[in-house]
């Protein structure tokens, strides 16, 4: 994204315009006040926050690793490690981060290791490197070569009972050498795709054949998606035919998918190589741009096909991936990837004691325990990802689950054959060691410190003491914004970058974010003040915008020998749950349609210390735009004093929950225009309206249910300080208003929103579909705002197939609802767009046919008939003029 500052402004403006058009009223002053309110920070959008993305120092490249970097490995082991890892997980010339290098070294020394670096720092590779290192060390030292690892068996012959390691004549003991534990299935799937790249590509298999004697480093995903649940033997001791058929069916389907993706990869590769060869055969200077673009497109398609291959299991005989549960129960994989819920279930599953040919999850642990007991050089590695999620009671459950697992394997937390690896986003200070010691059962304090190595990473850039970028830089950056608006900014951006080629500038860019020994997210307004302290607010904003324009162009051109710091923007928006206002209208002679007071973005009891009185929620009519007020109501009756005693009905309205005894269990939160009449009162502060006379039948929430109540607009008075509405009272107490009143009945079944507007008289009570009432709240709806944000965000990203948007939510239920709501909104937009396009096309076609018929009549000498047809048709004036001519 070239200009994140401008992109945020465009997103904000687009959503503000939607709100103003979708919830339009008939009052100019109301619209103006609402626009000011929406532009206020914290109401609809928060000021943008900026966070430096941690950049970590690089260490040695993979090819430069030595025996000292891999303790316990001889030269052959180091070479094997570099060959296998360099064929899949890393490019041999690619430098490791220093924290990855240290994690590898400390784990190979025998320490438990935890990496706590930031997002995008290669935490997964930080624990995969020692996992692979330990397994490769065992392979070099202990494993025997395969007797014949070129299996003649065709993949189509694979069935549930086939053991691929036996077909390849691997003689080593099958056991789980590393168990990778994730908190959720989505992370399991991501990890498996990485393992396919690291351990199951053609180059990796070739390296394994060469340096590990044809042995495979096997891995498997074991969760609810892994086929097939149940036992191969039924309760009578016979073959479980239904489950066997289910397993074989899953194998056949997976083979078909694997072969199909292999065919696609081969085709894309051939297309790319053919085009590249043709382009390379052309003389220099004769290679036209279209041909180059065609080669780039073919290369992109080939790379996408390779990426898609990582999401499909490979079921060839030579593959290292294990596919179904029975396969893993008979021969446990070297690396087992699962989640906490599945592991808990696995520990409880045992095979039938009377049937020797039965298998179950218990076999995985029994065989791993036997493997550990066979040789003290064997090391079991437990990998726990997202360790910071395991806190409080949920964390205690997982901690005991870990203890059960270790006990099942014959290990204790301090056993020399146990190696713990973990990753976390937040473990700091001395408390981190206490947490690790308690979670894994090693002990607190010095015991944990002696056992664990916490790898925090080494920052590539440190913040400086001064953030001032100087006046010369500021002037160049402000000028860059003007060049951007004119579409001529890329060359000036590179010219401006010449001022930032000193190491000191990188330190200055990070200085505003320094907080103790951490870099924290800070509002862009404050950051710009640090960078450009002598500029005014408007110029500061422009200079900051210019800075990011320059950084975007520099990052694309890669003009700096050492990379500049990267930044992450935090754009914060909120769903509009409603709009609130004081009771007394603030209309003017120029705007008599203003029927509410001072606006507020939040509900409250009263409007602050200005003495403006009770605050209520604002409603509006979607047909005429008049404004109404509503609030949670409490009804009470009182008898007037004096000789002529009279009972009158009163309602107190408030924007806050009225029944505090039921809070918080039975809060009445939710859309106001979906509440029932028994809990919500509605008033209209207007004087004359087309809908105030007469009664109507207010129908229930479900049309066609037959539930209805007589409703009418009754004259009343409302006190602006207390929100008390008085009926049946003749004295001039409070402001005159109209109150929505209904006859006695089951008011919890009747919507509170008036189905007849008091101003324009539009009546929805007899509608057969659509909205129940013309009166609505100023609530945008989470699904609508989410869809608009998603559409706007994708629109601001650079064009191309690399655009991606990921939406997170606090729970699975809300995440699923968010995904469905956005998809539904998008489907509705597409449908409307297609209908509009089709109608326009049909309209154009009909016009062409009309013109043809018109000219045919004239050519045939029937001009009078043509005039008659034209006179009878309702044709737009511009079309009629065209035909007349």
ZINORFEN-V159658 format. One record per residue. N is the residue number from 0. RES is the residue in one letter. SS is DSSP state (a for helix, b for strand, c for the rest). PSI is psi in whole degrees, 0 to 359 (NA if undefined). NEAR is the number of other ideal C-beta (glycine too) atoms within 12 Angstrom. Layout:
# ZINORFEN-V159658
n:res:ss:psi:near
N:RES:SS:PSI:NEAR
N:RES:SS:PSI:NEAR
This chain:
# ZINORFEN-V159658
n:res:ss:psi:near
0:X:c:119:29
1:X:c:319:28
2:X:c:82:31
3:X:a:331:31
4:X:a:310:38
5:X:a:324:27
6:X:a:318:27
7:X:a:319:33
8:X:a:321:23
9:X:a:320:22
10:X:a:314:33
11:X:a:315:32
12:X:a:320:21
13:X:a:317:25
14:X:a:325:35
15:X:a:317:31
16:X:a:323:20
17:X:a:313:25
18:X:a:318:33
19:X:a:329:28
20:X:a:322:16
21:X:a:335:22
22:X:c:48:33
23:X:c:138:25
24:X:c:180:39
25:X:c:11:26
26:X:c:123:34
27:X:a:316:19
28:X:a:324:28
29:X:a:314:36
30:X:a:319:27
31:X:a:317:20
32:X:a:322:31
33:X:a:322:36
34:X:a:317:24
35:X:a:320:19
36:X:a:317:29
37:X:a:331:31
38:X:a:349:23
39:X:c:134:20
40:X:c:133:21
41:X:c:349:16
42:X:c:298:30
43:X:c:317:37
44:X:b:148:33
45:X:c:158:21
46:X:c:144:30
47:X:c:139:34
48:X:b:147:26
49:X:b:135:36
50:X:b:126:27
51:X:b:131:35
52:X:b:122:29
53:X:c:131:34
54:X:c:130:29
55:X:b:148:34
56:X:c:142:25
57:X:b:150:24
58:X:b:221:28
59:X:b:154:26
60:X:b:162:22
61:X:a:319:36
62:X:a:341:21
63:X:a:1:19
64:X:c:144:35
65:X:c:179:23
66:X:a:328:19
67:X:a:336:17
68:X:a:346:33
69:X:c:75:36
70:X:c:139:24
71:X:c:358:27
72:X:c:139:32
73:X:c:186:17
74:X:a:320:15
75:X:a:321:21
76:X:a:318:33
77:X:a:318:31
78:X:a:318:26
79:X:a:318:35
80:X:a:312:44
81:X:a:324:38
82:X:a:313:32
83:X:a:312:42
84:X:a:322:41
85:X:a:342:31
86:X:a:344:31
87:X:c:300:33
88:X:c:319:39
89:X:c:151:35
90:X:c:138:17
91:X:c:330:24
92:X:c:356:13
93:X:c:128:22
94:X:b:138:22
95:X:b:153:37
96:X:b:153:36
97:X:a:326:28
98:X:a:328:37
99:X:a:320:43
100:X:a:319:38
101:X:a:322:33
102:X:a:317:46
103:X:a:312:49
104:X:a:314:32
105:X:a:321:32
106:X:a:319:43
107:X:a:338:37
108:X:a:339:22
109:X:c:6:27
110:X:c:151:29
111:X:b:140:42
112:X:b:140:43
113:X:b:128:46
114:X:b:131:45
115:X:c:35:34
116:X:c:173:36
117:X:c:180:29
118:X:c:138:20
119:X:c:16:17
120:X:c:8:32
121:X:c:39:33
122:X:a:321:39
123:X:a:315:35
124:X:a:332:35
125:X:a:326:45
126:X:a:340:47
127:X:a:325:42
128:X:a:309:46
129:X:a:328:48
130:X:a:310:47
131:X:a:322:50
132:X:a:316:47
133:X:a:319:43
134:X:a:318:46
135:X:a:322:45
136:X:a:317:37
137:X:a:319:39
138:X:a:318:37
139:X:a:319:31
140:X:a:328:22
141:X:c:319:27
142:X:c:143:32
143:X:c:151:18
144:X:c:151:22
145:X:c:142:26
146:X:c:323:16
147:X:c:108:18
148:X:c:19:29
149:X:c:85:15
150:X:c:134:26
151:X:c:357:13
152:X:c:133:21
153:X:c:150:16
154:X:a:327:27
155:X:a:344:18
156:X:a:359:20
157:X:c:132:32
158:X:c:176:27
159:X:c:330:33
160:X:c:354:23
161:X:c:131:28
162:X:c:109:28
163:X:a:328:38
164:X:a:328:35
165:X:a:321:22
166:X:a:325:30
167:X:c:0:34
168:X:c:43:24
169:X:c:131:33
170:X:c:353:19
171:X:c:157:33
172:X:c:133:26
173:X:c:128:34
174:X:c:160:38
175:X:c:110:47
176:X:c:339:44
177:X:b:126:44
178:X:b:118:47
179:X:b:118:43
180:X:b:124:43
181:X:b:156:36
182:X:c:341:31
183:X:c:161:24
184:X:a:325:23
185:X:a:321:20
186:X:a:330:28
187:X:a:314:33
188:X:a:320:25
189:X:a:318:22
190:X:a:320:42
191:X:a:320:40
192:X:a:325:29
193:X:a:321:34
194:X:a:327:42
195:X:a:320:37
196:X:a:320:32
197:X:a:331:36
198:X:a:355:44
199:X:c:27:41
200:X:c:165:30
201:X:a:315:25
202:X:a:323:23
203:X:a:318:35
204:X:a:324:34
205:X:a:319:21
206:X:a:320:35
207:X:a:321:42
208:X:a:324:26
209:X:a:316:20
210:X:a:342:29
211:X:c:22:42
212:X:c:31:26
213:X:c:352:32
214:X:c:146:38
215:X:c:146:44
216:X:c:104:47
217:X:c:147:40
218:X:b:156:43
219:X:b:146:46
220:X:b:128:38
221:X:c:94:42
222:X:c:195:33
223:X:c:340:19
224:X:c:352:24
225:X:c:123:35
226:X:c:145:32
227:X:c:145:30
228:X:c:157:26
229:X:c:183:28
230:X:c:152:32
231:X:c:347:35
232:X:b:132:24
233:X:c:183:18
234:X:c:344:12
235:X:c:359:13
236:X:c:2:17
237:X:c:168:17
238:X:b:133:19
239:X:c:85:26
240:X:a:318:16
241:X:a:319:17
242:X:a:323:26
243:X:a:316:25
244:X:a:322:19
245:X:a:317:22
246:X:a:314:34
247:X:a:324:27
248:X:a:319:19
249:X:a:323:29
250:X:a:313:32
251:X:a:317:24
252:X:a:318:22
253:X:a:323:32
254:X:a:317:28
255:X:a:315:19
256:X:a:320:22
257:X:a:317:30
258:X:a:323:23
259:X:a:318:18
260:X:a:328:27
261:X:a:320:26
262:X:a:317:17
263:X:a:315:23
264:X:a:315:28
265:X:a:319:19
266:X:a:315:18
267:X:a:322:27
268:X:a:315:24
269:X:a:319:18
270:X:a:315:23
271:X:a:313:27
272:X:a:323:18
273:X:a:314:19
274:X:a:320:28
275:X:a:322:23
276:X:a:318:15
277:X:a:318:19
278:X:a:321:25
279:X:a:336:16
280:X:a:344:13
281:X:c:144:16
282:X:c:151:9
283:X:c:133:8
284:X:c:346:6
285:X:c:8:13
286:X:c:103:19
287:X:c:160:14
288:X:a:318:11
289:X:a:322:12
290:X:a:320:20
291:X:a:318:19
292:X:a:324:15
293:X:a:320:21
294:X:a:318:26
295:X:a:318:19
296:X:a:318:21
297:X:a:322:27
298:X:a:319:23
299:X:a:318:21
300:X:a:322:24
301:X:a:317:27
302:X:a:323:20
303:X:a:322:23
304:X:a:319:27
305:X:a:321:27
306:X:a:319:22
307:X:a:330:21
308:X:a:331:31
309:X:c:345:28
310:X:c:8:21
311:X:c:126:32
312:X:c:147:39
313:X:c:118:38
314:X:c:25:36
315:X:c:160:30
316:X:c:328:31
317:X:c:0:32
318:X:c:152:38
319:X:c:352:43
320:X:b:136:42
321:X:b:137:45
322:X:c:312:43
323:X:c:167:42
324:X:a:318:40
325:X:a:325:41
326:X:a:318:41
327:X:a:331:43
328:X:a:322:41
329:X:a:322:30
330:X:c:90:35
331:X:c:141:43
332:X:c:157:43
333:X:c:323:47
334:X:b:117:43
335:X:b:123:47
336:X:b:123:42
337:X:b:184:46
338:X:b:170:35
339:X:a:321:35
340:X:a:316:23
341:X:a:320:32
342:X:a:319:36
343:X:a:319:22
344:X:a:318:23
345:X:a:321:37
346:X:c:346:28
347:X:c:357:17
348:X:c:126:26
349:X:c:154:21
350:X:c:165:25
351:X:c:128:22
352:X:c:340:11
353:X:c:352:11
354:X:c:108:20
355:X:c:332:11
356:X:c:11:21
357:X:c:157:29
358:X:c:157:35
359:X:c:176:30
360:X:c:332:36
361:X:a:330:25
362:X:a:325:31
363:X:a:314:42
364:X:a:323:36
365:X:a:317:28
366:X:a:326:30
367:X:a:321:41
368:X:a:317:26
369:X:a:322:20
370:X:a:318:31
371:X:a:320:33
372:X:a:339:19
373:X:a:331:18
374:X:c:125:18
375:X:c:350:16
376:X:c:345:21
377:X:c:132:36
378:X:c:128:39
379:X:b:127:41
380:X:b:124:42
381:X:b:119:45
382:X:b:123:44
383:X:b:113:42
384:X:c:155:38
385:X:c:50:36
386:X:a:331:39
387:X:a:343:27
388:X:a:342:26
389:X:c:73:31
390:X:c:163:21
391:X:a:219:13
392:X:a:320:10
393:X:a:321:18
394:X:a:324:25
395:X:a:319:17
396:X:a:316:21
397:X:a:323:33
398:X:a:319:29
399:X:a:328:23
400:X:a:318:34
401:X:a:318:37
402:X:a:319:24
403:X:a:318:22
404:X:a:311:38
405:X:a:319:32
406:X:a:322:19
407:X:a:330:30
408:X:c:0:36
409:X:c:24:21
410:X:c:157:33
411:X:c:162:21
412:X:c:330:30
413:X:c:15:22
414:X:c:142:26
415:X:c:343:18
416:X:c:9:31
417:X:b:133:38
418:X:b:123:44
419:X:b:131:44
420:X:b:140:47
421:X:b:160:43
422:X:b:148:42
423:X:c:154:36
424:X:c:345:22
425:X:c:92:23
426:X:c:115:31
427:X:c:155:19
428:X:a:189:15
429:X:a:332:16
430:X:a:336:17
431:X:a:318:27
432:X:a:321:28
433:X:a:317:22
434:X:a:312:32
435:X:a:316:41
436:X:a:319:29
437:X:a:320:26
438:X:a:315:40
439:X:a:0:41
440:X:c:23:30
441:X:c:333:31
442:X:c:157:21
443:X:c:174:22
444:X:c:229:18
445:X:a:329:14
446:X:a:316:20
447:X:a:319:31
448:X:a:322:20
449:X:a:331:18
450:X:a:328:31
451:X:b:143:41
452:X:b:117:33
453:X:b:117:37
454:X:b:110:38
455:X:c:349:32
456:X:c:161:32
457:X:c:122:21
458:X:b:140:29
459:X:c:326:30
460:X:c:142:30
461:X:c:144:25
462:X:c:144:29
463:X:c:178:24
464:X:c:337:14
465:X:c:140:19
466:X:c:354:30
467:X:c:120:26
468:X:c:354:41
469:X:c:156:23
470:X:a:324:18
471:X:a:315:18
472:X:a:317:34
473:X:a:316:31
474:X:a:318:23
475:X:a:320:31
476:X:a:323:41
477:X:a:318:33
478:X:a:330:27
479:X:a:326:40
480:X:a:318:34
481:X:a:322:20
482:X:a:325:27
483:X:a:316:30
484:X:a:330:18
485:X:c:357:12
486:X:c:12:11
487:X:c:68:16
488:X:c:347:29
489:X:a:315:23
490:X:a:314:19
491:X:a:329:28
492:X:a:316:35
493:X:a:325:27
494:X:a:319:25
495:X:a:330:37
496:X:a:341:32
497:X:a:337:19
498:X:a:350:27
499:X:a:24:33
500:X:c:13:20
501:X:c:151:20
502:X:a:329:20
503:X:a:326:23
504:X:a:326:32
505:X:a:322:30
506:X:a:322:28
507:X:a:324:33
508:X:a:328:41
509:X:a:345:39
510:X:a:319:28
511:X:c:344:37
512:X:c:358:36
513:X:b:126:25
514:X:b:96:15
515:X:c:236:10
516:X:c:21:13
517:X:b:158:21
518:X:b:122:30
519:X:c:157:21
520:X:c:138:25
521:X:b:148:32
522:X:b:144:26
523:X:a:327:38
524:X:a:314:23
525:X:a:320:23
526:X:a:316:38
527:X:a:326:38
528:X:a:325:24
529:X:a:319:31
530:X:a:323:41
531:X:c:70:37
532:X:c:340:24
533:X:c:5:19
534:X:c:157:26
535:X:c:171:15
536:X:a:317:16
537:X:a:316:15
538:X:a:326:24
539:X:a:315:29
540:X:a:318:31
541:X:a:318:32
542:X:a:320:41
543:X:a:320:46
544:X:a:317:39
545:X:a:324:44
546:X:a:317:44
547:X:a:330:42
548:X:a:315:40
549:X:a:316:44
550:X:a:323:38
551:X:a:315:31
552:X:a:321:30
553:X:a:319:33
554:X:a:327:23
555:X:a:320:18
556:X:a:343:17
557:X:c:51:13
558:X:c:347:23
559:X:c:136:23
560:X:c:322:11
561:X:c:133:19
562:X:c:144:21
563:X:c:159:34
564:X:c:147:37
565:X:b:154:28
566:X:b:148:33
567:X:b:129:25
568:X:b:140:31
569:X:b:110:22
570:X:c:119:31
571:X:c:123:22
572:X:b:157:31
573:X:c:152:24
574:X:c:137:27
575:X:c:111:35
576:X:c:349:25
577:X:c:183:35
578:X:c:139:42
579:X:b:159:42
580:X:b:160:47
581:X:b:168:35
582:X:c:314:43
583:X:c:123:30
584:X:c:145:35
585:X:c:32:27
586:X:c:159:26
587:X:b:166:14
588:X:c:329:8
589:X:c:339:11
590:X:b:74:21
591:X:c:350:20
592:X:c:355:31
593:X:c:113:32
594:X:c:9:41
595:X:c:170:46
596:X:c:217:35
597:X:c:133:33
598:X:b:151:37
599:X:b:142:32
600:X:c:351:31
601:X:c:147:23
602:X:c:145:29
603:X:c:170:24
604:X:c:307:26
605:X:b:163:27
606:X:c:73:29
607:X:c:210:15
608:X:c:10:8
609:X:c:359:13
610:X:c:29:14
611:X:c:358:26
612:X:c:194:34
613:X:b:143:40
614:X:b:131:38
615:X:b:165:54
616:X:b:143:48
617:X:b:136:49
618:X:b:170:45
619:X:b:159:44
620:X:b:127:42
621:X:c:350:31
622:X:c:313:25
623:X:c:343:28
624:X:c:8:33
625:X:c:154:43
626:X:b:144:49
627:X:b:171:52
628:X:b:150:50
629:X:b:163:49
630:X:b:160:42
631:X:b:133:37
632:X:b:148:39
633:X:b:122:26
634:X:b:140:26
635:X:b:154:17
636:X:b:147:16
637:X:b:155:19
638:X:b:130:15
639:X:c:155:19
640:X:c:166:10
641:X:c:176:8
642:X:c:324:6
643:X:c:75:10
644:X:c:140:10
645:X:c:137:18
646:X:b:129:15
647:X:b:153:24
648:X:b:137:26
649:X:b:151:30
650:X:b:131:40
651:X:b:129:27
652:X:b:140:43
653:X:b:149:34
654:X:c:349:39
655:X:c:162:27
656:X:c:133:25
657:X:c:334:28
658:X:c:87:18
659:X:a:345:15
660:X:a:332:11
661:X:a:2:14
662:X:c:149:14
663:X:c:0:11
664:X:c:321:11
665:X:c:56:14
666:X:c:145:16
667:X:c:22:29
668:X:c:155:21
669:X:c:179:21
670:X:c:129:25
671:X:a:320:38
672:X:a:10:35
673:X:a:9:22
674:X:c:162:35
675:X:b:161:29
676:X:c:333:40
677:X:c:345:25
678:X:c:349:32
679:X:b:136:42
680:X:b:145:46
681:X:b:133:50
682:X:b:153:48
683:X:b:126:44
684:X:c:10:42
685:X:c:174:35
686:X:c:303:19
687:X:c:134:18
688:X:c:156:28
689:X:c:345:20
690:X:c:10:35
691:X:c:345:30
692:X:c:141:16
693:X:c:166:18
694:X:b:166:23
695:X:b:167:30
696:X:b:106:23
697:X:b:113:37
698:X:b:161:32
699:X:b:181:27
700:X:c:327:26
701:X:c:113:13
702:X:c:140:21
703:X:c:358:12
704:X:c:345:13
705:X:c:356:11
706:X:c:125:23
707:X:b:155:29
708:X:b:144:30
709:X:b:130:21
710:X:b:153:36
711:X:b:163:26
712:X:b:116:35
713:X:b:142:32
714:X:b:139:29
715:X:b:183:34
716:X:b:144:30
717:X:b:134:42
718:X:c:124:28
719:X:c:337:34
720:X:c:325:21
721:X:c:345:26
722:X:c:20:42
723:X:b:126:36
724:X:b:129:45
725:X:b:126:36
726:X:c:162:32
727:X:c:29:23
728:X:c:131:27
729:X:c:343:14
730:X:c:154:14
731:X:c:77:10
732:X:c:109:23
733:X:c:187:29
734:X:b:141:34
735:X:b:144:28
736:X:b:177:42
737:X:b:134:37
738:X:b:133:41
739:X:b:115:45
740:X:b:142:35
741:X:b:155:35
742:X:c:160:18
743:X:c:147:13
744:X:c:194:19
745:X:c:84:17
746:X:a:346:28
747:X:a:349:19
748:X:a:358:21
749:X:b:130:36
750:X:b:147:41
751:X:c:338:44
752:X:c:125:39
753:X:c:132:49
754:X:c:1:42
755:X:b:128:41
756:X:c:131:38
757:X:c:339:44
758:X:c:303:35
759:X:c:345:27
760:X:c:3:25
761:X:c:134:27
762:X:b:118:27
763:X:c:2:32
764:X:c:336:31
765:X:c:6:17
766:X:c:148:17
767:X:c:347:11
768:X:c:181:9
769:X:c:204:12
770:X:c:150:23
771:X:c:331:35
772:X:c:151:41
773:X:c:344:32
774:X:b:129:45
775:X:b:159:39
776:X:b:162:38
777:X:c:54:41
778:X:c:127:31
779:X:c:329:31
780:X:c:128:28
781:X:a:320:26
782:X:a:321:27
783:X:a:313:27
784:X:a:320:31
785:X:a:318:33
786:X:a:318:32
787:X:a:320:34
788:X:a:317:34
789:X:a:313:30
790:X:a:316:24
791:X:a:318:28
792:X:a:314:28
793:X:a:323:24
794:X:a:333:18
795:X:a:344:27
796:X:c:153:21
797:X:c:142:17
798:X:c:151:11
799:X:c:175:12
800:X:c:351:13
801:X:c:355:14
802:X:c:129:15
803:X:c:146:12
804:X:c:125:21
805:X:c:128:13
806:X:c:130:24
807:X:c:156:14
808:X:c:169:18
809:X:c:341:10
810:X:c:163:11
811:X:a:321:14
812:X:a:312:11
813:X:a:329:17
814:X:a:318:19
815:X:a:319:14
816:X:a:319:19
817:X:a:314:29
818:X:a:317:23
819:X:a:317:20
820:X:a:317:27
821:X:a:318:30
822:X:a:319:19
823:X:a:315:19
824:X:a:318:26
825:X:a:320:23
826:X:a:318:16
827:X:a:319:17
828:X:a:316:19
829:X:a:318:16
830:X:a:314:14
831:X:a:319:14
832:X:a:318:14
833:X:a:318:14
834:X:a:316:14
835:X:a:316:14
836:X:a:318:14
837:X:a:319:14
838:X:a:319:14
839:X:a:319:14
840:X:a:315:14
841:X:a:323:14
842:X:a:316:17
843:X:a:320:15
844:X:a:319:14
845:X:a:322:17
846:X:a:320:22
847:X:a:319:16
848:X:a:320:14
849:X:a:315:26
850:X:a:319:24
851:X:a:315:16
852:X:a:321:21
853:X:a:314:29
854:X:a:327:19
855:X:a:320:17
856:X:a:320:21
857:X:a:316:20
858:X:a:329:12
859:X:c:2:13
860:X:c:20:10
861:X:c:53:16
862:X:a:324:18
863:X:a:319:13
864:X:a:323:17
865:X:a:319:25
866:X:a:323:17
867:X:a:317:13
868:X:a:317:23
869:X:a:322:24
870:X:a:328:14
871:X:a:334:12
872:X:c:145:19
873:X:c:86:11
874:X:c:136:21
875:X:c:152:13
876:X:a:322:10
877:X:a:325:11
878:X:a:318:21
879:X:a:320:21
880:X:a:321:11
881:X:a:318:17
882:X:a:322:26
883:X:a:321:16
884:X:c:NA:10
